[in-house]
Structures are given as C-alpha cells and as structure tokens.
Amino acid sequence: MREEPHRVAGVRRGIPLELSVDGEVIQAYEGETIAAALTATGRKVLRHAPRTGATRGVFCGIGACFECLVTVEGMGQVRSCMVAVRPGMRVSLGGQTGPEEGRP
Amino acid sequence: MRETDVAVVGGGPAGIAAALAASRAGARVTLVDEYSRPGGQIYRQLPTAFQLDRPGIVDRDHPRARRLLQRLAGSPVVLLAETLVWGVEDGTTLLLYREGGEAEALRARAIVVATGAYDRPVAFPGWTLPGVMTAGGAQAMLKGQRVLPGRRVLVAGAGPLLLPLAAALVEAGAEVVAVAEATTRLQWGLQAHRMWGHWERVRDAFIYERALLAARVPRYFGHVIVRAEGSEAVERATIAEVDGEWRPKPGTEVSFDVDLLCVGYGFLSSMELPRLLGCRLSFHPAQHQYLPVHDSTMETTVPGVFVAGETAGIGGAEKALAEGEMAGLAAAVRAGLSPGPDWEGEVRAARSRRRHQLSFARLLDELFSPRPGLYQLADDATPLCRCEEVTVGEIRQAIREGAASTAALKGWTRVGMGPCQGRICGNLIGHLVARETGRSLKDVLDLNPRPPIKPLPLEALARLEGAPSPER
C-alpha cells in the first residue's frame, strides 16, 4: 500500500475513490470530508481571501467559520469540513469567498 | 410544513439526552442535526463507511457515546441529519435547510436548543494562516476522519482540552513540539483539592499526562501563543511567558518550527438560536459571554423554549447529558404529554448530577478564564474579522470616529457581515471596543445574528411559504 503520512492507522476506511482538485486527480475514501481528503494530500491552502489575497485554510473544522469554503461542481461553494467526497467530484480551490464577488 | 411535539436542535450529548427523555415521556420528537451522524463534537462518530480496528486515546469517549447512540437508534425519535436550522418564524416554528434540498418549516409545541459551542477565537499576528487551527478543529479531524492535519505541532491554549488533543496527536504519529498552557502549575496546585469527587476527570487527566510524559512532550506553563509566521501556511510559531494578566513578558519568547499550530483557549456557546428566539440572556463574566437565562427545568424566558448543554453555559458532556434529560422531560410536559409517574424523581436525579458537574465547571471557569492580555496579542495589521478582512487598526479607527459598539461597527466596517455572522469575530471585537472605550464587555457585546444564521442558496427559499426573506 502507498505510504499516506497524514492518514492515521487503526481504522478501515471506506472504498477508495477519486476526485479532481483543480484538474488534478487525488485519491480519497468513502466517508471522508473534502477537507480531510485535501489535508491528507498535504494541501493546507484552500483559498485566497478576496480583499488582500491572503491564504486561508481549515480553521474551526466544525462548520462555524466558513474559512474552508471550496467550490464543488454542481453544488457551488460548500464548507469542505462538512461535505463528504463523492466519486468523480470536481473541486476547485482558490476561489473567492461569499456570494458577493465583484463588490467594491 | 412538518409538525412535531418536541423539536430538539443539535445532536450532541445534550440534544440526544433531551430527545430520548422527551420520547420516553411519550412525545413525538424530531432531532435536527447539522452533521451527517449524531454525536456532536465530544461523541463525534466515524463515518458509516469507516470501521474502527483499534480504539485509542482519541476514542476514550467511544463506549459512552456508543451506548447513547444505540439508544437513539432504537428510539422512535425522528432524526433529520445534515440539516441546518437557519431561522425561526416565531417561538414555535423552526426553518430548516438540507444541503441540495429546499427550505422547510418545522412546527413544534416545545423546542430544546442544544447547539453546543465552538472554540473561543483568539486573534494574534498570523492567526489567519493555513495550518493555524482551533484545538477543536484538529481534534475533530483526528477523531472523526483519522487524518493528521500536521506533522510538527505546537498546541497552545488554556484548559483541560489541550491534554487529550496533544495525546491524540502523539498517538497519531505527530511530533508535538510543545504544549503551552497559559496558567501555571502553582495555580493548578492551589485548586487541586476541588478535584475531590471528580474521579473520572482525574483518571482522564492522568492517562493524558502519562502519554505526554512517555512521548517527552515539552510543557510550558504560564505561556501563551504570541504569533504565527509563514509565507503560504504556518512555518513558525512563537510563545512567550506571561504575567498574571496573561501579558507577554519581554525577552521570554520561544519559537518553534511547525506545520500545525492548534489554539484552544476554551469555548463560546452557540447563541444564535436563543437570540433569534428572543430568549433573555445574562452576562457570564468568567466565560466572557452572554448565556440564556433559564429556570430549574432549563426553560428559558420564552415559554416552551428550553436550553441544554454548552448552549446553557460551558460545562462538558456530563453536564450536557443531565441538562438534556431535564429539558427533554420538561419540554414533553410543555407539549402536553404526561410523563410516567416517576418523572419528577428522574428530574431530581438529573438535577443532582448537574449540580455535581457545575462545581467542576466553576473550577474550570475560575482557573482558565481568559485574562486581558489574551485580547491584546493582535497588532493593528492583524485581521480581526476574518470573513471581511477587517483589521484591528481599521476597527480602532472606526471606534475613534464614533462607532461605540459591535453592532455600530458592523455598519461602519462590515465586521460580522460575512458568512460566519460574527461567530468568530464578535467576541473579539467586543473585547477591543471595551478596551478602546473604557466600557465593560457586558455593555458592548451586542452583535445580533440575522436569518439565515448560516448562508444558504436563495433558490432553496423559493417554495417556502410565509418565511421571512433573508437579510444581508
């Protein structure tokens, strides 16, 4: 089995599946959240804040802060810590926050 | 429109205990939970697709959680998972939304709010960098996903939850470079006698301490986080020794190369629903927050609306279970049910368990209540409102120009108007306004949530009759 330094032993995960992140295919497991699957690949930067372009990533981890927003094809912007991966899911990172792009 | 006798919001220990108690009393109960599986944070379950092979330190609550969750699964309680309560119509109707679905209303004769808490936000230079996480967030990823959010970790904060997190990180294979606790060993020692009778807590602490000792994790007492640095994500974190008011002492800084910084200075209760429902709140000085006023059955000042668990004040899972039982039984009575002949005995027993837990909660409040220095770590360039990227300097400027409360600042600077609705920044801004204007926190914490309390797509509202239109 391939070495997966961020995935901890002691559990059997769900069936392996693939999703695409900005066009790159990554492996995840049924039951994982998008945030966990991204973290497991070592990705920490999930987006850039709209005003300053500062990098942002998973912060509260429990759905309260909305820092971990990613764009999922067909779903729009979701909190990656709250939404489970699905086979073939297409995720894009680096997007702007909130429904108010283009505000002054 | 769905209807139920008792609606319980939040699927943690308090909510589950409330739902089971109300159901036992004969009520039709609907339990609404935002997560895919019930359990809340402390009883967080693995995804259904996962199977646990070897329970570890991170699973210490597993047996208790499993018993409670099995009782829930075997009960007639209707569970609405992955469902957000985003607003209320009046004291009896909750507005729901399920991801990808449509908004709908749930009318109840009584409501139990058990929406829990989240990590108390603390702002310092670098706190918005990826790789800086709340202690609860890191714990959730370990406990619920078995994914390690970093390999070299500094844990900084105050209170009993740093130890299980650090122990879980070590167990998962991370190198914990240090645990920085704001209080001192001496302060702990002076309160040690108050642990008498709380043997389960003593045993837990012993297990975590032993794990950290075995892994030779360096411990810093009387130290707080002062800054995080890195280009794209955190690379370096710095702590410093503090005085009795948690103000860093010059020349005492210690820096660590890390790829994860976990910050946990206690919790804030989720107050959105009690506020929306119009419950009267009172200020809790040690917890630095407003909490719902309630009577001995956990009923708030709004008839038929109850609170239980962390929503009623920070105090842990055992307090939450006791309060859930009290609230659930009383809510069933409010809904017109007549519980079994022994229900008053059950309430008395739960009340006594609650009292026992409250004595421990008071100890934690006194020992770990944040001191003023914690709210002075951020400099003028530090964003305080993460959503709208409003800095301390910009907020201070607005205060000088006349914005004198958190609510006034909202219009002035957009703080609290982003998707988190002030959950993260509201309390911090209150502290800043209080310091800048010389007023007390109690008088400036007035940021009110507006529906929807968490964002939802407009099209979800299309077919909801009579719902208030969402404001921005």
Interface residues (C-beta under 8 A of the other chain):
Chain A: P5 H6 R7 V8 A9 G10 V11 R12 R13 G14 I15 Y29 E30 G31 E32 T33 A35 A36 T39 A40 K44 V45 L46 A49 P50 R51 T52 A54 T55 R56 G57 V58 F59 C60 G61 I62 G63 A64 C65 F66 E67 L69 M75 G76 V78 C81 M82 V83 A84 T97 G98 P99
Chain B: E34 Y35 S36 Q41 L46 P47 T48 A49 F50 Q51 L52 D53 R54 P55 G56 E99 G100 Y118 D119 T128 L129 P130 G131 V132 M133 T134 G136 G137 A138 Q139 A140 M141 L142 Q145 R146 V147 L148 P149 R151 A172 G173 E232 A233 D259 S270 P383 R386 C387 E388 E389 G418 P419 C420 R423 I424 K454 P455 P457
